[in-house]
Amino acid sequence: MTITLNQVTSRPLFSTRKIVHMSMLGFAFLLPFLTWPQAAGAALLALLFNLLILPRLEVDLRKRPGSAGVPFASLRADSPAQRLSDSAVDSTTASAAESSASVWTGIILYPISVLALILLYRHSMHVAAAVWAIMALGDGLASVAGERLGGPALPYNREKTWAGSVSFALAGTALAYTLARWVNPALESDKALLVCAATAVVGALVESAPVRLDDNATVPLVSGGFMFCAFLMERSALASNLPYLGRRIALAVVINLAFALVALRLRLVARSGARAGFLLGVAVYLGYGWKSFSLLLAFFVLGSMATRLGYAKKAARGIAERRGGGRSWREALANTLAGAFFSILVITTHHEAAFLVALMATFAEAAGDTVSSEIGQWLSTRAYLVTTFEPVRAGENGGISLGGTAAGLAASALVAGLGYALGLSTRGGAALALAAGLAGNLLDSVLGATLERRGLVSNGIVNFAGTSFAGALALGLSLRAGH
């Protein structure tokens, strides 16, 4: 399909789909005058409107070609499965049906995400409002800028442009800051601006990621969690840790450099994995010194041992890790990024105990997931889908086995127990970290059996979701307990 400049410039600035999304944003300015149940009720009404009323209106809700890099069918709300009628576009019936599903998934997910933001951050409504602004205005202007301005594509996603991502970040920052201060005028202005800018950049990264999931779900989930934690940061917390951070930074660099070189020498990691592991390991070490680093080391040792066990047998069946089991930067980020984030928050907030439990939960989940997968593939040729218990070949996404599950549980318990033994948490905190880690493992398997099997996300995204969920769950419950 070829789009001329005249065709692009003659279009409305915003598609009807984007107008529907951004018009709902006006409701966010009413949040200071509503209780959270009232706000949740209004979001529920918006969902019902999109489900029941919007299909009766003759509006074009397609994603325009060029806005996402993929041609979409021209769809009407009263006939979401309508076939493409524009003769300039050559598309199959299957493509039209897939486009229809994509459009209606986004239309429904948008109010669901708003409702989730209100429920999750009901006691920090400025977070819900600011992330809502990033999701609506940032995404809307990113599409317009990408289509109108063009320019170089992003190196990791050729369907997105630098102009679109920068526009997302700038527009998201401006309106997020406006709404955050409107909903909560007591926020410190400098801190609010910095947090909103950082969150908008995170949102732009998530929006531009090469995944097939609708960004009406991914952007608010990741951005909301990031902003909530970022608002907990305090200068006074960092200042209280400064006296010993200099020595800790030096030790972090030396120790992680040594471990990276040893792991590279033993071929436990690839070169990219060694570089990423070094940076992430330094961040983890800063949290609580050698004690927090021990959690990362325990995960790495357990995972590496499980990978090497029966490697020849797994390789013969075509299910072994590539590069002889050496992890790349993708595996390092997927399994360690959440832990590194929580570790930094240990020294920059006044909720040290809660973030230590979250840190333990992320590595308990990562260890349990890696060990259960590797041991399960080694011990058995058959697994069962976690969603339907349908027999599948060992190594299939979402497949679980009795031996692998038991090994994963033991690995998670070892990491959580290590954290308790090192004094990073109380016995109750360790139990909470273990429970959250197991919940993250379950989510990992469910996502593998559903989204990953359909090719919507990669294994790395699934692993990152599992560790992040485990940490977020542990953090939320710890904060609720007053830690």
Residue pairs with C-beta under 8 A, 6 or more apart in sequence:
1 65
1 71
1 88
1 89
1 90
2 88
3 65
3 66
8 66
8 147
8 148
9 148
11 64
13 144
14 22
14 140
14 144
15 60
15 62
15 63
15 64
15 67
15 143
16 59
16 60
16 61
17 61
17 62
17 63
17 103
17 106
17 107
18 139
18 140
18 143
18 144
20 54
20 59
20 61
20 107
21 110
21 136
21 139
21 140
21 216
22 136
22 137
22 140
24 46
24 110
24 111
24 114
24 136
25 132
25 133
25 136
25 137
25 175
27 42
27 46
28 129
28 132
28 133
28 179
28 183
29 179
29 182
30 39
30 42
31 39
31 125
31 128
31 129
31 183
32 125
32 182
32 183
34 42
36 118
36 119
36 122
36 123
36 125
39 118
39 125
39 128
40 115
40 118
40 119
40 122
43 111
43 114
43 115
43 118
44 111
44 115
46 111
46 114
47 108
47 111
47 112
47 115
49 111
50 107
50 108
50 110
50 111
51 108
54 61
54 77
54 107
55 77
55 78
55 80
56 77
56 78
57 77
57 78
58 76
58 77
58 78
59 76
59 77
60 74
60 75
60 76
61 75
61 76
61 77
61 103
61 104
61 107
62 72
62 73
62 74
62 75
62 99
62 103
63 70
63 72
63 99
63 102
63 103
63 106
64 72
64 143
64 147
65 71
65 72
65 89
66 146
66 147
67 143
67 144
67 146
67 147
68 143
68 159
69 158
69 159
69 160
70 159
71 89
71 91
71 95
72 99
72 102
72 103
73 82
73 83
73 84
73 89
73 91
73 95
73 96
73 99
73 100
74 82
74 84
74 85
74 86
75 82
75 99
75 100
75 103
76 82
80 100
80 103
80 104
81 96
81 97
81 100
82 96
82 100
83 93
83 96
84 91
84 95
84 96
91 99
102 214
105 214
106 214
106 216
109 214
109 216
109 217
110 135
110 216
112 217
113 135
113 216
113 217
113 220
113 221
114 128
114 132
114 220
116 220
116 221
117 127
117 128
117 131
117 132
117 220
117 224
118 125
118 128
120 128
120 224
121 127
121 128
121 131
121 224
121 228
122 128
124 228
124 231
125 183
125 184
126 179
126 180
126 181
126 183
126 184
126 187
126 231
127 180
127 224
127 227
127 228
127 231
128 224
129 179
129 180
129 182
129 183
130 176
130 177
130 179
130 180
130 183
130 196
130 199
130 227
131 176
131 199
131 203
131 219
131 220
131 223
131 224
131 227
132 179
132 220
133 172
133 175
133 176
133 178
133 179
134 172
134 175
134 176
134 199
134 200
134 203
134 219
134 223
135 203
135 215
135 216
135 219
135 220
135 223
137 171
137 172
137 175
138 167
138 168
138 169
138 171
138 172
138 175
138 200
138 203
138 204
138 207
138 219
139 168
139 207
139 215
139 216
139 219
140 171
141 167
141 168
141 171
142 164
142 165
142 167
142 168
142 171
142 204
142 207
143 164
144 167
145 161
145 163
145 164
145 166
145 167
145 168
146 160
146 161
146 163
146 164
146 167
149 161
149 163
149 164
149 167
150 161
150 163
151 161
151 162
151 163
152 161
152 162
153 159
153 160
153 161
153 162
154 160
154 161
154 162
154 165
154 208
156 208
156 209
156 210
157 208
157 209
157 210
159 210
160 207
160 208
164 208
165 204
165 205
165 207
165 208
166 204
168 200
168 203
168 204
168 207
168 208
169 197
169 200
169 201
169 203
169 204
170 200
171 200
172 196
172 199
172 200
172 203
172 204
173 193
173 196
173 197
173 200
176 196
176 199
176 200
177 192
177 193
177 196
177 197
180 187
180 192
180 195
180 196
181 187
181 189
181 192
191 231
195 227
195 230
195 231
195 233
196 227
198 226
198 230
199 223
199 226
199 227
199 230
200 223
202 222
202 223
202 226
203 219
203 222
203 223
206 215
206 218
206 219
206 222
206 223
207 215
207 218
207 219
209 218
209 461
211 218
211 456
211 457
211 458
211 461
212 455
212 456
212 457
213 451
213 456
213 457
222 468
225 468
225 472
229 341
229 345
229 349
229 475
232 345
232 349
232 350
232 351
233 345
233 348
233 349
234 348
234 349
234 350
236 350
237 347
237 348
237 349
237 350
238 347
238 348
241 347
241 348
245 286
245 347
248 285
248 286
248 289
249 282
249 286
251 285
251 289
251 290
252 281
252 282
252 285
252 286
252 293
253 282
255 281
255 285
255 290
255 293
256 277
256 278
256 281
256 282
256 285
256 293
257 278
259 277
259 281
259 297
260 269
260 274
260 275
260 277
260 278
260 281
261 274
263 269
263 273
263 274
263 277
263 300
264 271
264 274
267 323
267 324
267 325
267 326
268 300
268 304
268 325
268 326
268 327
269 277
269 326
269 327
269 328
269 332
270 323
270 326
270 327
270 328
270 329
272 328
272 329
272 332
273 326
273 327
273 328
273 329
273 331
273 332
275 329
276 328
276 329
276 332
276 333
276 336
277 327
277 332
277 336
280 296
280 332
280 333
280 336
280 337
280 339
280 340
281 293
281 296
281 336
283 340
283 341
283 343
283 344
284 292
284 293
284 295
284 296
284 336
284 339
284 340
284 343
284 359
285 292
285 293
285 343
286 343
286 344
286 347
287 342
287 343
287 344
287 346
287 347
287 355
287 356
287 359
288 343
288 346
288 356
288 359
288 424
291 422
291 423
291 424
292 343
292 346
292 356
292 359
292 424
294 418
294 422
295 339
295 359
295 360
295 363
295 415
295 418
295 419
295 424
296 336
296 339
296 363
298 363
298 367
298 414
298 415
298 418
299 335
299 363
299 366
299 367
299 370
299 415
302 367
302 370
302 371
302 411
302 414
302 415
303 335
303 366
303 367
303 370
303 371
303 374
304 325
306 370
306 371
306 374
306 375
306 378
306 407
306 411
307 321
307 325
307 370
307 374
308 325
309 374
309 375
309 378
310 377
310 378
310 379
311 320
311 324
311 325
313 378
314 320
314 374
314 377
314 378
314 395
317 377
317 381
317 394
317 395
318 395
319 377
319 393
319 394
319 395
320 377
321 327
321 374
330 458
330 460
331 460
331 463
333 460
333 464
334 459
334 460
334 461
334 463
334 464
334 467
335 366
335 369
335 370
335 463
335 464
335 467
336 366
336 467
337 464
337 467
338 362
338 464
338 467
338 468
338 470
338 471
339 359
339 362
339 363
339 366
339 467
339 471
341 471
342 355
342 358
342 359
342 362
342 471
342 475
343 355
343 359
345 351
345 355
346 352
346 355
346 356
346 359
349 355
351 478
351 479
351 483
353 425
353 429
353 478
353 483
354 475
354 478
354 479
354 483
355 475
356 419
356 424
356 425
356 429
357 425
357 429
357 430
357 432
357 433
357 474
357 475
357 478
357 483
358 433
358 436
358 471
358 472
358 474
358 475
358 478
359 419
359 424
359 471
360 415
360 416
360 419
360 424
360 425
360 429
360 430
360 433
360 437
360 474
361 416
361 432
361 433
361 434
361 436
361 437
361 440
361 470
361 471
361 473
361 474
361 475
362 437
362 440
362 467
362 468
362 470
362 471
363 415
363 437
363 467
364 412
364 413
364 415
364 416
364 433
364 434
364 436
364 437
364 438
364 470
365 412
365 436
365 437
365 438
365 440
365 441
365 444
365 466
365 467
365 469
365 470
365 471
366 463
366 466
366 467
367 408
367 411
367 412
367 414
367 415
367 437
368 408
368 409
368 411
368 412
368 415
368 437
368 438
368 440
368 441
369 408
369 440
369 441
369 444
369 463
369 466
370 411
371 404
371 407
371 408
371 410
371 411
372 400
372 404
372 405
372 407
372 408
372 409
372 411
372 441
373 404
373 408
374 404
375 403
375 404
375 407
375 408
376 383
376 394
376 399
376 400
376 401
376 403
376 404
376 405
376 407
376 408
377 394
377 395
377 404
379 401
379 403
379 404
380 394
380 401
380 402
380 403
380 404
381 393
381 394
382 391
382 392
382 393
382 394
382 401
383 391
383 392
383 393
383 394
383 395
383 396
383 399
383 400
383 401
383 404
384 390
384 391
384 392
384 399
384 400
384 401
385 392
385 396
385 398
385 399
385 400
385 449
386 398
386 399
386 400
386 442
386 445
386 446
386 448
386 449
387 398
387 446
387 449
387 450
388 449
392 398
392 399
393 399
394 401
396 453
397 448
397 449
397 452
397 453
397 459
397 462
398 445
398 446
398 447
398 448
398 449
398 450
398 452
398 453
399 445
399 448
399 449
400 445
408 441
409 438
412 434
412 437
412 438
412 441
413 434
415 437
416 430
416 431
416 433
416 434
416 437
417 430
419 425
419 429
419 430
419 433
420 426
420 427
420 429
420 430
425 432
425 433
429 478
429 483
432 474
432 477
432 478
433 474
436 470
436 471
436 473
436 474
436 477
437 470
437 474
439 469
439 470
439 473
440 466
440 467
440 469
440 470
440 471
440 473
441 466
441 470
443 465
443 466
443 469
444 462
444 463
444 465
444 466
447 457
447 462
447 465
447 466
448 459
448 462
451 457
451 462
452 458
452 459
452 462
